[in-house]
Amino acid sequence: MSKKPLNRLEIREVVYNAKRWTLLEEYRRKAMVIMEALETVHLETAVYGSIARGDVTKDSDIDVFIPNVSSSFTVDLALEKAGIALQRRWIMQATPTYAVKAYMEIDEATSVSFPLMKMRKVEREFYKFGGEISLSELRQALRKAGVDKRLMFIEPTTKGHLESAVIGQEARVAKVLGIARETVRDRIRVLLRRDKVGRTGVFVKKELSTEETFETDLDKLLKQNPAVRRRLFSLS
């Protein structure tokens, strides 16, 4: 069951038990293996969401993100050399105005993704909105503030975290996360709508066969879909 957005004014302190700290360390070690493999081919990476914030649960995903347009061959090669096998690969575009992205599924809870075209500022800041941390920061055992799916602002502490509703403190959240207020307002709209109507489908979602590459599939999309072409050239 998905977490519903909450709207409450108080700040609540959450103290982690030993099991939760252990789970966080386990998930971060797994993320670091993937990120270090990509570091060998000089790719910048980040992990976002609860892994960055620290408020993990047994259902948390490990989402490694490469923020720059990258060669899928380079990513494939780095993961293969590290002995990291892929289960499935998807080419996806959330909406006609969002960048087409590559998704590599390592297992049901672990993935690597990267854009196949330049992202807009609001798209890039989506990751920072949820909490984003780099490999060097992971090595320092740092944690980052971010917003969860309940629209609660998670601020790490030495004992766990503080949480408070994003709605009503959009300006402070934007300042702490270093993102635009419009990005905060956009994510609030999306998550509130998702809570009301449920998760909707994505504009493009296609699983690749073993013979296909993300680049060849993107070329096909550009030829077949005018909306994808418009999105590519709108930021060129």
Secondary structure, DSSP 8 states (H G I E B T S, - for coil): ---------S-EEEE--HHHHHHHHHHHHHHHHHHHHHHTTT---EEETHHHHS---TT--EEEE--S---HHHHHHHHHHTT---SEEEEEESSTTS--EEEEEEETTEEEEEESS---HHHHHHHHHH-EEEHHHHHTT----EE-TTSEEEEE-SSEEEEEESTT-HHHHHHHHT--HHHHHHHHHHHHHHHHH-----SEEEE--TT--HHHHHHHHHHH-HHHHHHHHHT-
